[in-house]
Amino acid sequence: MFEKLQKKWKVNGWQLLAILCTFAIGGSLTGIVGRKILQQLPEVHPVGWTILYIITMTLIWPLMVVLVSIPFGQYPFFKNYLSRIFQKMTNTPSSIPPSSNPPSSIPPFSIAIFASGTGSNAQKIIEHFRNHPSIRVALVVSNKATAGVLDKAASAGIPTLLIDKERFFRGDGFVPELTTLGIDFIVLAGFLWKVPPTLIQAYPSRMINIHPALLPKYGGKGMYGNFVHEAVIAAGEKESGITIHYVDEQYDHGGTIFQASCPVFPEDTPETLANRIHTLEHQHFPAVIESVILSKLVKNQSS
């Protein structure tokens, strides 16, 4: 049964466990909260009470599982899961365009994307947060003047910042520019320089990276792009994947936020495996970023 669920939902074992825990806890909370609400209502006929109970539980359940999914790191899964349910119930498209304006009481949460290459992940992130009600991509940073990501940012009307090695590593890490632009969160999307302590200290637990392998395997200095895929294939691994993690002072070392896996076939080359990894990156990275930021916004509002 569990293997069938893994294949159906396209998740690995630990993700399935987290999803099942979210369903169980979310269901329990739904029952508790629903009964508390109904106890506040005046007594009605048993038939009417049953109808109210069903309506109340139906409305509360999605909210409960989404809230529980955030600490379990499964918000992207449940967002898509509930969207598909809504689509089947209403026969409408699964994606509902968000409001173009964030709530006036909550300023938009500003992201800076750091990238060194063509920026395919950056492009997906930009598209994901276009017109988002409370999160925006405010800046794209690169260490290469010829990086394609700068063109993608310009096409989207997003400001860019070109950084140099001397100031980045031995100066202020460009923290003043980031602060002036009101950057709240940093996303590394194919950024090949190690982040200096100055920048990490300025953004504690507010900087995440994506790595094209299942950490802690195949991480560390020099492990990026096809170098990772070559090592995975040479080791005879049966699966690889992506790891989204917080950034600390060591390469590919910060706490894991999310992982997704894919098979490695005997006939794979670094290029064919890279294509499979890119699919996972594009599918999950923007949604995980959103999940992490929304959880921080919820904490900020409750504190």
Secondary structure, DSSP 8 states (H G I E B T S, - for coil): -HHHHHHHHT--HHHHHHHHHHHHHHHHHHHHHHHHHHHTS----HHHHHHHHHHHHHHHHHHHHHHHHTTTT-HHHHHHHHHHHHHHHHTS-S-----SS--TTS--EEEEEE-SSS-HHHHHHHHHHTT-SSEEEEEEEES-TT-HHHHHHHHTT--EEE--HHHHHHS-TTHHHHHHTT--EEEESS--S---HHHHHHSTT-EEEEESS-TTTT-STT--THHHHHHHHHTT-SEEEEEEEE--SSTT-S-EEEEEEEE--TT--HHHHHHHHHHHHHHHHHHHHHHHHHHHHHHHHH-
